[in-house]
Amino acid sequence: MTQTRLNIYLHREHAKQLAALSKMQRVSKSSLVATALTWFLSPEGGQAREATVLRRLDRLVHHLERLERDQTIQMEALALFIRHQLSVTAPIPEAHQPAARAQGRARFEQFIDQLARHLQRGGSLVQDVWQEIAPDKAQEGAGPSGSANGSPPEEHPS
């Protein structure tokens, strides 16, 4: 194969990366550039890049769907709790309001403490809800990112 000499200009950072890769792999910079150009210019290279991008996009779509599902669960749970709380809580007489506020602050501090412990454990309320709703689906081993059929993600140990 006949070779042609080219003088090219690279950004300093690219030149440093090329030199480091050349040294690490113990090959010449020219062979690295030739390999990269061969891959980039080949028809299969374009298809491989496209396939890689499509896989990443599919993964992102899946994660966004899970986030949307989790957010919907959270919003519905909050709305249900608020509706329930407002419908069952009787108005507090004026004389008892300072004590009720103090008790509310104490309960809120307990809530924050419980939330902190739950988060430190690596727990997931959404995972707990899925365990309650569909324990068989939650046990199917959907992997860390869940599965496309709507089953929940596995909880990561902390």
C-alpha positions as CSV (number, residue, x, y, z in Angstrom):
1,M,0.0,0.0,0.0
2,T,1.4,3.4,-1.0
3,Q,1.4,5.9,1.7
4,T,1.0,9.7,1.4
5,R,2.5,12.1,3.7
6,L,0.2,14.7,5.2
7,N,0.9,17.6,7.5
8,I,-2.1,18.4,9.6
9,Y,-2.9,20.7,12.5
10,L,-4.5,19.4,15.7
11,H,-5.8,21.1,18.7
12,R,-3.2,20.9,21.5
13,E,-5.5,18.7,23.6
14,H,-6.1,16.2,20.7
15,A,-2.4,16.1,20.1
16,K,-1.8,15.3,23.8
17,Q,-4.5,12.6,23.8
18,L,-3.1,11.1,20.6
19,A,0.5,11.0,22.0
20,A,-0.8,9.4,25.3
21,L,-2.8,6.7,23.4
22,S,0.1,6.0,21.1
23,K,2.5,5.6,24.1
24,M,0.0,3.5,26.0
25,Q,-0.8,1.1,23.1
26,R,2.9,1.2,21.9
27,V,1.9,2.0,18.3
28,S,2.7,5.0,16.2
29,K,0.6,8.0,16.0
30,S,0.3,7.5,12.2
31,S,-1.2,4.0,12.7
32,L,-3.7,5.3,15.2
33,V,-4.8,8.0,12.9
34,A,-5.0,5.6,9.9
35,T,-7.1,3.2,12.0
36,A,-9.4,5.9,13.1
37,L,-9.8,7.3,9.6
38,T,-10.5,3.8,8.2
39,W,-13.2,3.2,10.7
40,F,-14.6,6.7,10.3
41,L,-14.7,6.6,6.5
42,S,-15.9,3.0,6.1
43,P,-19.6,2.5,5.5
44,E,-19.7,0.0,8.4
45,G,-18.2,2.6,10.6
46,G,-21.1,4.9,10.0
47,Q,-23.6,2.1,10.7
48,A,-21.7,1.2,13.9
49,R,-21.8,4.8,15.1
50,E,-25.5,5.0,14.3
51,A,-26.2,1.8,16.1
52,T,-24.2,3.0,19.1
53,V,-26.2,6.3,19.2
54,L,-29.5,4.4,18.8
55,R,-28.6,2.1,21.7
56,R,-27.8,5.1,23.9
57,L,-31.0,6.9,22.8
58,D,-33.1,3.8,23.6
59,R,-31.5,3.6,27.0
60,L,-32.2,7.3,27.7
61,V,-35.8,6.9,26.5
62,H,-36.2,3.9,28.9
63,H,-34.8,5.9,31.8
64,L,-37.0,8.9,31.0
65,E,-40.1,6.5,30.9
66,R,-39.1,5.2,34.4
67,L,-38.6,8.7,35.7
68,E,-42.0,9.7,34.4
69,R,-43.6,6.6,35.9
70,D,-41.9,7.2,39.3
71,Q,-42.9,10.9,39.2
72,T,-46.5,10.0,38.5
73,I,-46.5,7.5,41.4
74,Q,-45.1,10.2,43.7
75,M,-47.6,12.9,42.6
76,E,-50.6,10.5,43.0
77,A,-49.4,9.4,46.4
78,L,-48.9,13.0,47.5
79,A,-52.3,14.1,46.1
80,L,-54.1,11.1,47.8
81,F,-52.4,11.8,51.1
82,I,-53.3,15.5,51.0
83,R,-56.9,14.7,50.1
84,H,-57.1,12.2,52.9
85,Q,-55.5,14.5,55.4
86,L,-57.7,17.4,54.6
87,S,-60.9,15.3,54.7
88,V,-60.1,13.6,58.1
89,T,-58.5,16.4,60.0
90,A,-60.8,18.5,62.1
91,P,-60.1,22.2,62.6
92,I,-58.1,22.9,65.7
93,P,-59.6,25.4,68.2
94,E,-57.6,28.6,68.6
95,A,-56.6,27.8,72.1
96,H,-54.9,24.5,71.1
97,Q,-53.1,25.8,68.0
98,P,-49.7,26.6,69.7
99,A,-49.5,23.1,71.1
100,A,-50.6,21.7,67.7
101,R,-47.9,23.7,65.9
102,A,-45.2,22.4,68.4
103,Q,-46.4,18.9,67.9
104,G,-46.4,19.4,64.1
105,R,-42.8,20.6,64.2
106,A,-41.8,17.6,66.3
107,R,-43.5,15.2,63.9
108,F,-41.8,17.0,60.9
109,E,-38.4,16.5,62.5
110,Q,-39.2,12.8,63.1
111,F,-40.2,12.6,59.4
112,I,-37.0,14.2,58.3
113,D,-34.9,11.8,60.5
114,Q,-36.8,8.8,59.0
115,L,-36.3,10.1,55.5
116,A,-32.6,10.6,56.1
117,R,-32.2,7.1,57.4
118,H,-34.2,5.6,54.5
119,L,-32.1,7.5,52.0
120,Q,-28.8,6.5,53.7
121,R,-29.9,2.9,53.5
122,G,-30.4,3.3,49.8
123,G,-34.1,2.5,50.1
124,S,-36.6,3.4,47.5
125,L,-40.2,4.2,48.4
126,V,-41.2,3.6,44.7
127,Q,-39.5,0.1,45.0
128,D,-41.5,-0.5,48.2
129,V,-44.7,0.5,46.5
130,W,-43.9,-1.9,43.6
131,Q,-43.3,-4.6,46.2
132,E,-46.8,-4.0,47.6
133,I,-48.5,-3.7,44.3
134,A,-46.9,-6.5,42.3
135,P,-44.4,-8.6,44.4
136,D,-44.1,-11.2,41.6
137,K,-43.0,-8.6,39.0
138,A,-40.7,-6.9,41.5
139,Q,-38.9,-10.2,42.0
140,E,-38.4,-11.0,38.3
141,G,-34.9,-9.6,38.3
142,A,-35.4,-6.6,36.0
143,G,-31.9,-5.4,36.5
144,P,-30.7,-2.1,37.8
145,S,-32.5,-0.1,35.2
146,G,-35.8,-2.0,35.2
147,S,-37.3,-3.5,32.1
148,A,-39.4,-2.2,29.3
149,N,-42.6,-4.0,30.5
150,G,-43.0,-1.5,33.4
151,S,-41.5,-3.7,36.2
152,P,-39.6,-1.8,38.8
153,P,-35.9,-1.4,39.1
154,E,-34.0,-3.6,41.6
155,E,-32.9,-1.8,44.7
156,H,-29.2,-1.2,44.9
157,P,-27.6,-2.2,48.2
158,S,-25.8,0.5,50.0
